[in-house]
C-alpha cells in the first residue's frame, strides 16, 4: 500500500493511498466510527492501536482537505507596509 507524507504535518504522519482517495465526508464518517469504537472499548488492544493509527491518518487527511478548501476561497493580498493577509476571493 503506497503512502504519502503530507507537507503540512509531522514527518512521521503518513497517509495511506486508500485514505487519500476518500472524500472529506467519507473520511470524517469513518473517523467518527473509529472514535465511537474506541470510546466503547470494543476490540483488543492491537485493534485499538490499529484503529487509532488509522484515525490519525483520517484526521490528517480531513485537515488537509479543509485547508485546500480554505485556500480555494481565500486570496492573498498585500496590505500596507507589505504585510500579507488573506481575504475572501471574489466568487464571480
Secondary structure, DSSP 8 states (H G I E B T S, - for coil): --EEE-TTS-TT-EEEHHHHTS-HHHHHHHHHHHHHHHHHT-S-HHHHHHHHHHHHHHHHHHHHHHHHHHHHHEEEEE-GGG-EEEEE----
